[in-house]
Each structure stands twice: as structure tokens, then as C-alpha cells.
């Protein structure tokens, strides 16, 4: 005759320790976000502003990049139309757009 503690999913030891528990979430279903440290800090009303020259820098690099590419296309730059002028224009555009992302 099989003992009470034998069978599928049961240990064969004589002491019944209860069901086997797996390591998992020990905090329960709801966790207070403040207690767990997962709260985004509240933004202050103090606004940061870019310096006055920053807007001119952004517009200057964007316009200079476009102007370089247009003048290259019209072959008005020294030498013949060159891929290097096009590359300079594209780099200036990327610098301008990169600076525009940080403008406040």
C-alpha cells in the first residue's frame, strides 16, 4: 500500500513541509511606486532657457548647409561641383538639427 506522502509531485520524505513555493514576486500585486523608488521626480517650474546666440547658431548652420548644397548644385563654388561640398552641406545640416534638439 502506498503511503500518504507518495505520489506524483510529492517528496518522499516523512515530514510534510507543505507545497513547494517558487521564488517570485514577494511584494504582492500592488507596490507603492514611492516605496519602490520608481517615481519620476516632479519637474520644477524653473525653466531653462538657451542663450541668445544659440538660436542664431542653429539658424546659421541650417542656412549655411542649405546654401552650400545649392551653390554646389549651381556650380558657383570654386572648382567644379564636388561631392565634398555636398558632404560639408549635409554635415552642417546635421549639426544644425542636432543643436535644434537642445534648443529651449
C-alpha positions in Angstrom: 0.0 0.0 0.0 1.3 3.4 -0.9 1.9 5.9 1.9 0.0 9.2 2.1 3.1 11.2 1.1 4.0 9.3 -2.0 2.6 10.1 -5.5 3.3 12.5 -8.3 4.6 15.9 -7.3 5.2 14.9 -3.7 8.5 14.4 -1.9 9.2 11.0 -0.3 10.4 12.4 3.0 8.5 11.6 6.0 8.0 15.2 7.0 5.3 17.1 5.2 6.5 20.6 4.6 3.6 21.8 2.5 3.5 22.7 -1.1 6.8 23.7 -2.8 6.9 27.5 -3.3 8.9 29.1 -6.2 10.9 32.2 -5.8 8.9 35.0 -7.4 7.3 38.3 -6.6 7.3 38.7 -2.8 5.7 42.1 -2.8 2.3 41.2 -3.9 0.2 42.6 -6.6 0.4 46.4 -5.9 3.6 48.1 -5.0 3.6 51.7 -3.9 5.8 53.4 -6.5 7.2 55.9 -4.0 8.4 53.0 -1.8 9.9 51.1 -4.7 11.8 54.2 -5.9 10.2 54.1 -9.4 8.8 57.6 -9.4 9.9 60.3 -11.9 10.8 63.4 -9.9 8.4 66.3 -10.4 9.7 68.9 -12.8 10.3 72.3 -11.2 8.7 75.4 -12.6 12.1 76.8 -13.2 12.5 76.8 -16.9 15.9 76.6 -18.6 16.5 78.9 -21.5 19.1 78.7 -24.2 21.5 81.7 -24.6 20.5 84.3 -27.1 23.3 83.3 -29.5 22.1 79.7 -29.6 19.1 80.4 -31.9 21.4 82.4 -34.3 23.8 79.5 -34.3 21.1 76.9 -35.2 19.7 79.1 -38.0 23.1 79.9 -39.3 24.3 76.3 -39.5 21.0 75.2 -41.2 21.0 78.0 -43.7 24.8 77.7 -44.4 24.3 73.9 -45.1 21.4 74.6 -47.5 23.3 77.4 -49.2 26.4 75.2 -49.6 24.4 72.5 -51.3 22.5 75.0 -53.6 25.7 76.7 -54.6 27.3 73.4 -55.3 24.4 72.4 -57.5 24.6 75.7 -59.4 28.4 75.2 -59.7 29.1 78.7 -58.2 31.6 77.4 -55.7 35.4 77.4 -56.5 36.2 74.4 -58.6 33.7 72.1 -60.2 30.7 70.6 -58.5 32.1 68.3 -55.9 30.9 65.6 -53.5 32.9 67.3 -50.8 30.8 70.4 -50.9 27.7 68.3 -50.7 29.2 66.5 -47.7 30.0 69.8 -46.0 26.4 70.9 -46.5 25.0 67.7 -45.1 27.3 67.9 -42.1 26.2 71.5 -41.4 22.5 70.4 -41.6 23.1 67.6 -39.2 24.9 69.9 -36.8 22.1 72.4 -37.1 19.4 69.8 -36.4 21.4 68.3 -33.6 21.6 71.8 -32.0 17.9 72.4 -32.6 17.0 69.4 -30.5 18.6 71.0 -27.4 17.1 74.5 -28.0 14.8 75.7 -25.3 
